[in-house]
């Protein structure tokens, strides 16, 4: 098991953030860049139409639903743009973890790989559960309007042009008057909803996976220093017993490796702070916006009930 973020990176490759493994192939890169542009255009246009729908929402229930999905789509698209623009710098976290892991082997011993792999195993499990949850949530939101808001006695025209009939409430500059166009729009909105939810969650798994991975290296550094300390012989006065030059050289070498290990970890953490600051701020603002509007909706609903 690797102590890198292989699963998270593979998922983000599917979402167009990191280039394919054969990035040196010119044809593959052209196709990949076209895929990126189409990806951003489709999600961006639907997000923009949700922005218009927020101001044109006919009732509070439609507005609440639109705001929830708009904040997730907008935040996910923002994080996607940030990571795509600086994809090379974000990809460096992979190689940095590999370099740090090699240094950890020198500071600890060969068993350091097993030490960190055990920690990363739980990270991989959390990532899988997180992504499965996103897929399940997307499926529920897609199927929900078909079950809870069926056509009933309404005319086809009223059903086709009702925002509640779709997984996403989006403003449309045209009217829908046949089933072919209705199913096409339903499929498009379902695809964007699926992408938006899993885009948001996939980027989060990479961000928090990178943070969790370096936490494992810090624990390894602590264990390495403890091993050095435990190998020392301390007399009753608390002083370290002097040994021959060979053993002193061994301790000096191990301490030097630990210092290098520590320096590399601090450098990695500095890059984490610089690169993930805006992404975490976007998550925070998204959470604040969702909670604030939920409280507003609850207050208005209670006021209407009392009246």
C-alpha positions, 0 to 999 in steps of 0.5 A: 500500500502506498503512502501517497494519494493515488486514489484521490488523484485518479478520481480528480483525473476523471474530473479533468483537474490533473492531466492523464498519466501519459501527459507527454502525448500531444494528442492526448493533451489536446483531447484532455484540454478540450474535455476540460473546456467542455466540462467547465462550460457545461457546469458553468452554464448550468450554475449561471442559470441557477444564479438567475433562478435564485432571483426568479424563484416563484416560491420559498421551497424552490428558492431554498432548493436552488440556493443549496445546490447553487452554493455547492455547484459554485463552490465546487466549480471555484475549487475545480478552477483553482486546482486546474489552473495550478494543477502542476503545483497540486500534483507536487504533493504526490512527489513530496509525499514520496520524498518525505516517505523515503526520508522517513525510512532513513529516520525510522527504518524499513518498517516505516512504510508499513507504519504509514501505510496502516494510517493511509489505509483508513484514509483510503477507506474514508475516501471510498465511503465518501465517494459512494455517499456522493454517488448515492446522494446524487442518485437520490436527488435525481430520482426524487422529483420523479417520485415526489413531484409526479405529473399528476393532473397537470398539463404536459406544458405545466409539468415540463416548465415547472422547476420542481420537475427537474433535479436542479432548479434552473432558469431556462430562456425557452419553454419546453413543449415535448417529451424529447426536450424534457428528457434531454434537459432532465438528463443534462441537469442530472449529469451536472448534479452528479458532477457537482456533488462528486466534484465537491466531495472528490476535491475535499478527499484530496485536500483532507487526504493530503493533510491526514497523510502528513499527520502520519509522517509527523507521528513517524517522526515522533516515533523516530525520535522516541527510538533514538531517545530510548537507545540512549543510556541515562545514569542516575543523575539524568546524564547521558552515558558516554560511549565510543565514537562509533556509537556517537556517530550512529546517534549523530547520523540518526538525529541528522536524518530526523532533522532533515525529516522534520524540515521536509515536513515543515516545508510540506505543511507550508505548501499546504497552507499556501495552496489550500487556504482559498479552498478551505475558505470556500468550504467555510463560506459554502457552509455558512451560506447554506446554514444561514439560508436554512435558518432563514427558511425555517424562520419564514416558515414558522412565521407563516404558520403562526399567521 
